[in-house]
Amino acid sequence: MSSENLPQSPEQQTRAPRSDGQPSRKPRVAVVFGGRSSEHGISVVTAGAVLRAIDRTKYDVVPIGITTQGRWVLTADEPERMAITERRTPDVGELAESTDGGVVLSVEPANRELLYSEPGAVPKALGEVDVVFPVLHGPYGEDGTLQGLLELSGVPYVGSGVLASAVGQDKEYMKRVFLSFGLPVGPYEVIRPREWELDPAAARKKIIGFAGEHGWPLFIKPARAGSSIGITKVDSADGLDAAVEEARRHDPKILVEALVRGREIECGVLEFEDGPRASVPAEIPSVQSHDFYDFEAKYIDSAPGIVPAPLTGEQSAEVRRLAVDAFDAASCEGLVRADFFLTEDGRFVINEINTMPGFTPISMYPRMWQETGVTYPELVDLLIRAALRRSTGLR
């Protein structure tokens, strides 16, 4: 990338005069996406939708992609290229403006400078970043690692802090936190890396014993992954080994969950100035062509959810209350999508929360808020404004 094509720093941009005659500038938002996790492509799709929705009259925008190898790069600001096409998700490498240069964010809190560097060249300052909108999903982005870097850098950012992000990513500890706050969760078991690696027979026996107590089928899933990637529905002991190995391709720690019979209900939580509020809930109907609501059903075949969910007024109020309770229990900030089962006997059981839920045009989180009265552009603006209000420091 030649220096003349680099984004202008705020000092280089045209500034509108303020009422006191002094120059001012729009807040500068870095949309960070991609990353090293198996959800890389969905993150790019989410970023495209966010870039499309940000009000450019209010904010200056810098799109920053993280490649699957972990390199930060400036990318084209072309949301139309960041969509699923022919059943294939996009990749940051296809959007990078340069295959040589990289972007670095200063970790000095007094200096929020964004730097662009190429091999053998003096790094070029691109100006300060006022807020980061991280739309990464999964490890190395949604799990507190990126949030920790931004805390070190002193840069405000959209979404939950380090602790809540880590809890929201690790399904085991998420459930432990919920249980400690009295929230209902379904039966589960954990197989830690050493258990499977050192004594797979004992681990297998542990899973089969769990099935004996709670019945088949079981769901074998990575403990720290999302978008239903790596999950297998297992109907008998015969499929266990293959299911465990599939989950371990994404995370060495796996979660074993019993089937909770009931309807799948989701609810969005958004933080306003006066505190978190819940959206109208949605329902994920059973998908005839899929065993469960897996990655293909969510993003490729686009199985439509029902918004609002056909619930009684009492049920809707209850699930909205539980969603906010889950948000508070995990010390979340900004936004959360809370996923529940409405069991056959009328109880709500929380399955999980997502601290950076899918934000694609077909994702349930923005659809629920649209039905609640908050449009997609308004939703993005509310999240950026909340991040700008929030001071950095321990969160």
Secondary structure, 3 states (H helix, E strand, C coil): CCHHHCCCCCCCCCCCECCCCCECCCCEEEEEEECCCCCHHHHHHHHHHHHHHCCCCCCEEEEEEECCCCCEEEECCCHHHCCCECCECCCHHHHECCCCCEEEECCCCCCCEEEEECCCCCCEEEEECCEEEECCCCCCCCCCHHHHHHHHHCCCECCCCHHHHHHHHCHHHHHHHHHHCCCCECCEEEECHHHHHHCHHHHHHHHHHHHHHHCCCEEEEECCCCCCCCCEEECCHHHHHHHHHHHHCCCCCEEEEECCCEEEEEEEEEEECCEEEECCCEEECCCCCCCCCCHHHHHHCCCCCECCCCCCHHHHHHHHHHHHHHHHHCCCCCEEEEEEEEECCCCEEEEEEECCCCCCCCCHHHHHHHHHCCCHHHHHHHHHHHHHHCCCCCC
